[in-house]
Amino acid sequence: MTASVTIDRVTQTYGGAMALHDVSLQIAAGEFVVLLGPSGCGKTTLLNLIGGFAAPASGRILIGDRDMAGVAPAQRPTTTVFQDYALFPHMSLADNVGFGLRMRGVSRGERRAKAAQMLALVGLPGREDRRPHELSGGQRQRVALARALAVSPDVLLLDEPLGALDLKLRRQMQDELKAIQRQVGTTFVHVTHDQEEAMALADRIVVMSEGRIADQGPPREVYLRPRSLFSAAFMGEINQVPVVQGQSAIGPYPGTGMLLIRPEAINVTGGLPLGEAVVTDAAFFGTHVRAHARLGDLTLTLHLPQGSDPQPGQVLALYASAHAFLETE
């Protein structure tokens, strides 16, 4: 089962604070959407509204064609996976995974069969009789995911589910989570503050800032052609070159606004000429060499190829292989 989600001009307040400002968003059935942004941007508030854990001050939320106004969380076609796994320590994995089915009156035999199926789906076959304390953090997170999927939700909500895992395990779980979503076809709405996680998982990233949508689109589009300065900076390191009436630190450039260049787009071979810059420092980062270079009053951040060895004081003729421009006039 899967369904679309419609957020229609939703506003939410907490006391005198505005958490969401007139947010509208359409999520297609079967889409993997990641809500991305810093703490306090409204992403978790929006997830909670979809799940029914709070009611919006104004606006509507529809799942499929059904308005969710007044529908309790337990009656919504959604389940939620939290950062805290919230597994029952005294129950077997089979009983944990089948708990939602038990609440729906499903027989023990059917619950056991479904739990075995879901545990196999998340890479834990034959573990039905284990207890949560026997598992690693990543395995417990898989059990939480299996439990959420066991009730066949139309929409799965994920609230920073990988945040407590170490980097290597988090990346492994990202790959597995995306593969599982493709297999089951359920609509996933995932909240994170980690832009790399968002790009690894999402069909579409929705960047949020101060209760509003600052940008949205496929990961490549949001990263390479951001629609706001906030989105450009939040999606990773970026060089911002002011352009005023066609003039900038790199020379003439049409318009007035901000020229945006990712560090990995700067090179010494060709593209948009940036000018001659003086290297101030450099460090080897394994996959690349990260350096800074002064171009007049502007300091550029560069990600040069792994074999590069720029030295402080060295003059480099720099180019940009790709760039974006946000006009302000």
N, C-alpha and C positions, 0 to 999 in steps of 0.2 A: 504494500500500500504506500501511496505517496500523494501529496497534495501541494498546491501552491499556497503561498502566504501573502496576504495583502495588508500593508501598513498604510492606512489612509488618514493623513493629516493628524498624526498622533502627537499630543502634547502631554507632558507629565511634570508635575511639581511635587516637591517635598518641602513642606512648610512654605517659606518664601522663596525657595531656590527653584529655578527652572532646570529640570533634568533633561527634558526633550522639547525641542521647539518645532512644532508643526512638521514632523517627519513623515515623509511618504516614501514607500519602498515596495516594489513588486518582486517577489521571489518565485521563480517558476518551479513547478513540480519536478522533483528529482535533481534540483540544482544544489550545489555545495557553495553556500555563501558564507564568507567570513566577515564578521564585524570587527574592525580593527581600530584601535585608538588608545590613547593614554588613559590612566585612571581618571575617573570622573567625566569621561566624554559622553556617557549615556549608553554605551554598548550593552552593559549588563542590565540596565534598566529596560532597554528594548527587549532583550531576551526574556526577562521576567514577565513582561507584558504579554508576549506571545504565549508563554507557558501558563499564564493565568495566575501568577503569584502576586500580581497587583493589577489594578484597573487604571486605565488611562484617565487623565483629567478631561481630555476631549479627544475626539477622533475614533476611528474604528480599526479593529483587527479582524481579518477574515482568514480562515483556513479552509481552502477550497472555496465554496460559495457560501459558507456558513459564518455568520457574524458571531464572534466569540463573547460578545457582551453578556455578562452574567453567568458564563459557563465556568464552573470550577475546574481547577487543574486536573483532578481525577477524571473528569468527564471530557477533557479535551483529547484530540487524537495526537497528543504529543508526549514525549518523555524527555527527561533531562539527565545529562551526565555532568556531574560537578567535579571540580578539582579534588575535593575530598571524596574518596571512593564510596564512603558510607555503606560498606558491606557489613553484614551481620556476622560478628566473629564466631558465634556459637553454631552457625549454620554451615552446611557443606556448600560447595560451589554450586551444585545442582539446585539446592534449595534457595540460595541467593539469587541465581539467575531466574528461577521459576517463581519468585515471590510475587511479582506483579500478576502472573497468571493465576496464582493461588487466590489473590484478592478478587479475581474475576470469576472464581468458581470452577476453574479448569481442574480436571481430575489429576491425581498424583502421577499416574502413568503417563498421561499426555505432557504434564509439566516436565517429567524426567526426560522424555524423548526430545522435547523442545530445548531443554537446557543442554543436552548432549549436542544437539545440532548447532546451537549458538556458541557453545564453547569451542567446537571444532572450527566454526567460522572465524573466531578471533585467535586461532592458533593454539588452543589449549585442549586438544582432544584427549579423552580418557581421564580427565581430572575431576570428574563429577563429585567424587567423594573426598576430595581434599578440603582443607579449611583455609580461609584467607591468610592466616599467619604463616602458612607454609609457602606463600608465594612472594615474589619480588614486587616492588612498586609497579613496575610496568605490567606484570601479570595481573595484579589487582585491578589496574585500570582497564585491562581487557575484559575482566569479569564484569566490571561496572558497565562497560559498553554492551556486553552480551545481554546483561539484565535489561538494559534499556531497549535493545532491539527485539527481545523475546516477545514483547506484547504487540509487535508489528505496528509501530506508530506511523502515522502519515508524515510527521515531522519530528526529527531528532534535534534537540537543543543541546549544545555543548558549551559549558561555561568554563573556559580555561582548563580543559581536562588534562593537558599535558604539562601544566605549569610546575608541578612538583617533581618532575623527572629530570635526571641529569641530561646533558646535551646530547650524548651519543644515543641514549635510549629514547629521548624525545624525537630525534630525527628518524629513528627506526619506527616509532609509533606513528609518526606523520605518514610515512610510506604505507604502513598497514591500514591506517584509518582511511586514507584515500582509496585504497584497493577495496576495502570493505564497503565503502559508500557506493563505489561503482558496481559492486556485486549485488547489493540489496536494492539500489535504486531509490532509497528513501531521501526525501529532502533533508539536508543537513544545514543547520544555522549554528555557526561556531564563533565563539567570542575569544579574542586573544589581543595582547598588546605587542606580540612578537611578529614583526613584519616578515621575517624569513619563514616562520610557520604559516603565515597567511599566504605567502606566495607558493609554498609547497603544497597547500591543500586546496585552495579556492578555485572554483570556476569563475567566481566574481568576488572581488574585494570591495567592501563598503567601508571607507575611511570616515571615522566620526571625530568631531571636535566640538566641544562645548554644546553638546546636545543637538548638533546638526550634522548632516551628511556633507563632508567636505569634498568627497570624490568617490567615484565608483566605476568599476569596469574590470575586465580580465586583468590578471596580475601584470602581464607585459605592458598593457596600456597604462595602468596606474603608475607603474614604475618609470616607464620611458617618456610618457606624455601626461604628467600630472596636471590636474585642472585647478590646483590651488597651491600657494606657497606652503601651506601647512602640510598638505599631502606630499609634496615634493620632499620636504625635510623629514617627515615622519617615516617615509618609506626607505630611508637609508641616507648615507652621506651624499651631499650634493653641493656643488659650487654654484653660488648665486652671483651673477655679474649684472649690476644695475646698468640699464640703458636709458639715457635721457635725451630725447629728441634726436635719436640716431647716433649718439656718441656713447662710448663705453671704454673701459680699461683695455679692451682688446682691439679698439679702433671702431670704425663706423659699423653700425648695425641698425637696420631699419626699425623705426617705432620707438615707443617709450614703454618700459616694463622691466622684466627680469629675465635674463638669459640663464638657463638652467643646464648644468653640465655634470653628469655623474663622473666620479673620479676614475672609473675604469674606462671611460670614453676618451680620456686625455692620453695622447701618445706623441711620439716624436717622428712619425712617418708621414701623416697626411690627414686632410680633412679641413675643417674650418680653422684658419690660422688664428691662434691666440696670441702669439708674440714670443719674444725671448724672455724667459723667466730664470731667476737665480734660485737654485736648490738651497733650502735652509736646513733640512734634516731628512733622513730616510731610515726605514726599518724593514727588515725582512719578515713577512707575515706567512711564509710557507707557500701559499698559492699565488702571492703577488708581493711586490715591494711597495709599501705605502710611503709616500714622500710629500713634502710641502715645498712650494716654490713661490717666490715673490715676483709678481708682475705689476710693477709700479706700486700703488698703494694696496693692491689686492693680493691676498694669499690664496693659492690654489692647492687643493688636496688631489694627489695623483695616486692611482693604483697602476703601477707599471709592471711589465712582464716579470715573471719569476727570475729570469736570468739577468735582469737589469742591476746595475750597481752605481746609482747616482751618488755623487759626493757633495757635501756642503760646499757652496761657493761655485759649483758647476753651473754653467749657463746652458739651458736647453731651449731649443726652438719647439714650442708646443702647438699641438693641433687637437681638435675635437672631432672624433669620428661620428658622434651623435650629440644632439642637443635639443632642448625644447625652449619655447619662449612664451611667457605669460604677459600679455599686454595689459597696461594699466590705463591707457588712453586710447 
